[in-house]
Amino acid sequence: MHPRDLSLEQLAKVGFLARHRHHNFIDGRASPAASGLFTPVVDPATELVVAEASDSDERDVELAVASARRTFEDSAWSAMLPAERERLLYRLSQLIDEHADELSALETLQSGKLQAIARMIDVGSGAAFVRYMAGWATKLEGQTLDPSIPGPPGTHYIIYTRREAVGVVAAVVPWNFPLAIALWKVAPALAAGCTVVLKPSEETPLTALRLAELVMQAGFPAGVLNVVCGRGHTAGAALTRHPDVNKISFTGSTAVGKQIGHAAVENMARMTLELGGKSPMIVLADADPAKAALGAAMGIFFNQGQVCTAGSRLYVHRSIFDQVLRGLAEAAQSLKIGSGFDAASQLGPLASKRHFERVLGFIAEARAEGARVVTGGERALAGGYFVQPTVLTDVHAGMRIVREEVFGPVIVVIPFDDVDEAVRLANDNPMGLAASIWSNDLSAVHRLIPRLKAGTVWVNTHNMLDNGLPLGGYKQSGYGRDLGRAAVESFTELKSVCMAV
């Protein structure tokens, strides 16, 4: 079927889209934006407007933060037993699973991603993460310590620490994994006893709004999760600078993350910033060239390269460089490009016209600077925001294509002669989110891992996450960690108690 027909078929199936216009979700119900304005939600595969969502400003943010504050202070939430929060989160995970078809269709319509990926990652892994965080609600703990306080004579002390919910959380999420990353922030915040104001990307607000409805269906109090739709420079900026926000959790670009960091410091709000990446993949001389090429293809072309940890820089030992480059190009050329609703598609469109033009601009600039296009480099289909999977070589470290995050299906391939050179090239970047090593030499791998300035290092794989494994970056790739114990503890304050007895 034509991509347009596939999208229209899904539009007719998804009951949530029977309402073309969608309001914010504040204090447990739909809340029209004060401006009365809306932004379009565009299907990237067909360029059809599939819905509209509120275009909010500081007036709507004020309502949402006030609702979150009231609910946080209300005894129905603040005094709720951890086991009850656990039960509610587990019920939410069940509802996400039960609505997998609907949620994955919404993800594909608003972001263009393959529906199979949406089901597996945004819905399936998202629900699993909520279950994982449900367990943490009953496992947050402090410590008792043996005091060494010297006096006054005859006085004894009991000292201990306790973890308490940080308060109202501003969660600002991107458009590449809208539901999954929203859950990365919402689930640990709720497990810790916080309340949340969620600001999705204006391009992908639909699953956030549907999630808010499911939160209410699960039995959470109204105001625990509020959703404010709108643009980053209006609604997002108003939320992150709001003085009654205690914690900001943001995933997005380094440039915006720095602005949010400044806003957080003004109010001394706690923050977690998961920012841009330009992740290197290093293929040592002993690696199997065919396996490394396929691994590199997965590392960069998964979700059209719209992944913070995408392996966009491939460094290959010169002795196997030609074999790996050829295998990578063949893998790129074999990918079937099409609608995310077509089960045969392996590469979907980029998420928006703006981003589509940005990625093609990166390729054109690299070409003008002398990069050789091994394969790809052009628009893939006549309609929609499809870009061919692109492999570039004959590049150098000073090029923008090598230094900056493209966030598309574009990879640069560069040879090296020894491990020291590979480390130097891999670390020669302001970002440090992730990296991968491809080798069967266990000794070489263990020596190399500590030398890479990256928050995550994979070996003979790339882009693989576990709910218990923290994710975050070195250098300008961010501050703090999502996932794992580190995530839920980041939504708490650590209080010290000293009692004379």
C-alpha positions, 0 to 999 in steps of 0.5 A, spaced: 500 500 500 502 507 498 504 510 505 498 515 505 493 509 504 497 506 510 496 512 514 489 513 513 487 506 515 491 507 522 487 514 523 481 511 522 483 505 527 485 509 533 480 512 537 484 517 540 484 521 534 477 521 533 478 528 536 482 532 531 484 537 536 487 535 543 488 540 549 493 540 555 492 535 561 492 539 567 489 536 574 486 530 571 482 533 565 483 536 558 485 543 559 484 548 553 490 553 552 490 560 554 492 562 547 486 558 544 492 556 539 494 550 536 500 547 533 499 541 527 502 534 528 504 532 521 505 524 519 512 525 516 511 519 511 505 523 508 506 530 510 499 529 512 496 533 518 493 528 523 492 532 529 493 539 532 495 540 540 495 546 544 500 551 543 501 553 550 505 559 554 506 561 561 499 561 563 498 554 562 505 552 565 502 556 571 496 552 572 500 545 571 505 547 576 500 549 581 496 543 580 503 539 581 504 542 587 497 542 590 498 534 589 505 533 592 503 537 598 496 533 599 496 527 604 493 523 599 499 523 595 505 525 600 503 520 605 501 514 600 504 508 602 510 506 597 507 499 596 501 503 594 505 507 589 508 501 587 501 498 585 499 504 581 505 504 577 504 496 576 497 497 573 500 503 569 505 498 566 499 493 564 495 499 561 501 501 557 501 493 554 494 493 553 494 499 549 500 497 545 497 497 538 494 504 539 500 507 542 505 504 537 500 507 531 500 514 535 508 514 535 508 512 528 503 517 525 507 523 529 514 521 529 514 516 522 518 511 526 517 503 524 511 501 528 515 494 530 520 499 533 515 503 537 511 496 539 518 494 541 521 500 544 516 505 546 511 501 548 514 494 550 520 497 553 517 503 556 512 498 560 517 494 562 521 500 565 515 502 569 514 495 572 522 496 574 521 503 577 515 500 580 519 496 585 523 501 587 518 505 590 519 500 596 526 500 596 529 507 597 533 507 603 537 511 607 543 509 612 544 508 619 551 510 621 556 509 627 557 516 630 564 519 632 561 526 635 566 527 641 561 531 646 558 533 650 560 528 655 555 523 657 551 525 650 549 519 645 547 520 638 543 516 633 545 519 626 542 516 619 540 519 612 533 518 609 531 519 602 525 524 601 521 526 594 524 532 591 518 535 589 515 538 583 518 535 577 519 538 570 520 533 565 522 535 558 522 530 552 524 530 545 521 527 539 525 521 537 522 516 542 517 520 545 513 515 549 519 511 552 523 517 554 517 520 557 516 514 561 524 514 563 522 521 567 515 520 569 516 513 572 522 514 577 519 521 579 512 517 581 516 512 584 520 517 589 513 520 590 514 526 586 509 530 581 510 531 574 509 536 569 511 533 562 512 537 556 513 533 550 516 536 543 510 540 539 512 535 534 510 529 538 505 530 543 500 525 542 503 519 546 504 524 552 497 526 552 494 519 552 499 517 557 496 522 562 489 519 561 492 512 562 495 514 569 488 517 571 485 510 569 490 506 573 488 510 579 493 516 580 490 522 584 489 528 579 495 532 578 500 527 579 502 527 572 500 534 568 502 535 560 503 541 557 504 542 550 507 547 546 514 550 543 520 549 547 522 557 547 515 558 550 512 553 554 518 549 555 522 555 557 516 557 562 516 551 565 524 550 566 525 557 569 518 556 574 521 558 581 516 552 584 519 547 580 524 543 584 527 538 579 528 538 571 529 532 567 531 534 560 533 530 554 535 533 548 540 537 544 546 540 548 545 547 546 538 547 549 541 543 555 545 549 557 540 554 557 536 549 561 542 548 566 542 556 567 535 556 568 536 551 573 541 554 577 537 561 578 532 557 582 537 552 585 533 546 581 536 539 581 537 537 574 538 531 570 540 533 562 541 527 557 544 531 551 547 530 544 552 525 542 557 523 537 558 516 539 565 513 536 565 505 534 572 503 534 573 496 530 580 493 532 584 489 527 582 482 529 575 484 529 570 480 523 569 485 518 563 482 516 560 482 523 563 489 524 560 492 518 553 489 520 554 492 527 556 499 525 549 499 520 545 497 526 549 502 530 547 508 525 541 506 521 536 504 527 531 509 528 533 513 522 539 515 526 535 519 530 538 516 537 542 520 542 547 514 542 547 513 534 554 510 532 555 516 527 563 516 527 566 509 525 574 508 526 576 502 523 583 499 523 587 500 516 588 493 515 581 491 514 578 498 512 576 497 505 572 490 507 568 494 513 567 500 508 564 495 503 560 491 508 557 497 511 555 500 504 552 494 502 548 493 508 546 501 507 544 499 500 540 493 502 535 497 507 528 497 504 525 505 505 518 506 506 512 507 511 513 505 518 506 502 517 509 497 512 512 491 515 517 490 510 520 497 511 527 497 515 528 505 514 522 510 515 522 518 514 525 523 519 521 526 524 519 533 521 521 537 515 525 542 519 530 536 521 529 533 514 532 539 511 537 540 516 540 533 515 540 534 507 544 540 509 549 537 513 551 532 507 551 537 502 556 541 506 560 535 507 560 534 500 562 541 498 568 540 503 571 534 500 567 528 503 566 522 498 559 519 498 560 512 498 552 511 498 546 515 499 546 522 500 540 524 497 532 524 498 530 517 498 522 518 496 518 523 492 514 524 498 515 524 506 521 526 509 525 520 507 533 520 507 537 515 504 542 511 509 548 515 507 556 513 508 561 518 507 569 517 507 575 521 506 573 526 511 577 529 517 576 531 524 575 539 523 569 537 518 562 539 522 560 532 519 565 529 524 564 534 530 557 535 530 551 531 531 547 530 525 541 525 528 540 522 522 542 516 517 549 518 516 555 515 518 563 517 517 568 512 516 575 513 518 581 509 518 587 508 524 593 505 524 594 503 532 590 504 538 593 510 541 590 514 534 584 510 535 583 513 542 585 520 540 580 520 534 574 517 538 576 522 544 577 528 540 570 531 540 566 535 545 561 530 546 561 523 550 555 520 551 557 513 548 562 509 544 563 501 542 569 497 541 569 491 536 574 486 537 575 479 540 581 480 544 579 481 551 585 484 553 585 489 548 578 491 550 579 491 557 585 496 556 581 500 551 574 501 555 577 506 561 581 510 556 574 512 552 571 518 555 564 516 554 558 514 559 557 508 556 561 503 552 559 497 548 563 491 546 561 488 540 554 491 540 551 498 540 545 502 542 543 496 547 540 499 553 538 495 560 533 498 565 538 497 570 544 500 567 544 508 568 545 512 561 548 519 561 554 522 558 561 525 559 563 532 557 557 536 554 553 530 553 550 531 559 549 531 567 546 526 571 543 519 569 537 516 566 535 509 568 537 504 573 537 506 581 541 512 579 535 515 576 530 514 581 535 517 587 536 523 582 528 525 584 530 525 591 533 529 596 538 526 601 536 528 608 541 527 614 538 526 621 542 527 628 539 526 634 542 526 641 539 521 646 
